[in-house]
Amino acid sequence: MIDGDFPDSRELIHSELTYRGKVWEIAKDEFYLGDQSLVRDYLRHPGAVAIVGINSDDEVLLISQYRHPVGQTMVEIPAGLLDNSNEDPAVAAARELLEETGYEASTWSVLLDMCTSPGSSSEAIRIYLAEDLTFQPDLNYVKAAEESEIEVWFEPLELLITKVLAGRIQSPTAVAGILALFVAKQSGTRRNLNDKWPIRDYLLQTNRVFKF
């Protein structure tokens, strides 16, 4: 039995960059897996954070955002990319929460670490739990692009669990964050805000992160 994920470096035969965009790039790697060579294209991602914000009534802070690749306006939790490879993810989380919702939190902890699509992307995301929320009405942040249509509201956790299990909420960070919050509340566990993020360090060390 394997206790959990672990670094597993394979011999790299060749690597090339086939596309570079504004916030990610596509790499083509040839490597050995056992006695055979494989070629795989994958997306190099800068890394991201997401935030499950809850108020004193156990209501979760949600946003809606249009996602063009799937042609859906999706129910999500606040999230965003790391601004650069060295940015403190906790700092990024506080920024994204404030910019997307107008809320600040005085109590933070790590809720979950996940890779959203490890068969095709190097995206690693850390999901935080933000508590003791305070709305900042004088925030002058101007939302642009997809963020221009964001709506913000609170919804009871129990209702969200029902929606997730019924397939009515499908954003991976929202699904994972909502379910993780439910489990965390049942167990009473919290991870430290500055808990190590080993896979992020490994992705940086092995050149699997898009660097601005």
Stockholm file with secondary structure:
# STOCKHOLM 1.0

chainA/1-212         MIDGDFPDSRELIHSELTYRGKVWEIAKDEFYLGDQSLVRDYLRHPGAVAIVGINSDDEVLLISQYRHPVGQTMVEIPAGLLDNSNEDPAVAAARELLEETGYEASTWSVLLDMCTSPGSSSEAIRIYLAEDLTFQPDLNYVKAAEESEIEVWFEPLELLITKVLAGRIQSPTAVAGILALFVAKQSGTRRNLNDKWPIRDYLLQTNRVFKF
#=GR chainA/1-212 SS CCCSCCCCCCCEEEEEEEEECSSCEEEEEEEEETTEEEEEEEEEBCCEEEEEEBCTTSEEEEEEEEEGGGTEEEEECCEEECSSTTCCHHHHHHHHHHHHHSEEEEEEEEEEEEESCTTTBCCEEEEEEEEEEEECTTCCCCCCGGGGGCEEEEEEHHHHHHHHHTTSCCCHHHHHHHHHHHHHHHHTCCBCTTCCCHHHHHHHHTTCBCCC
#=GC SS_cons         CCCSCCCCCCCEEEEEEEEECSSCEEEEEEEEETTEEEEEEEEEBCCEEEEEEBCTTSEEEEEEEEEGGGTEEEEECCEEECSSTTCCHHHHHHHHHHHHHSEEEEEEEEEEEEESCTTTBCCEEEEEEEEEEEECTTCCCCCCGGGGGCEEEEEEHHHHHHHHHTTSCCCHHHHHHHHHHHHHHHHTCCBCTTCCCHHHHHHHHTTCBCCC
//
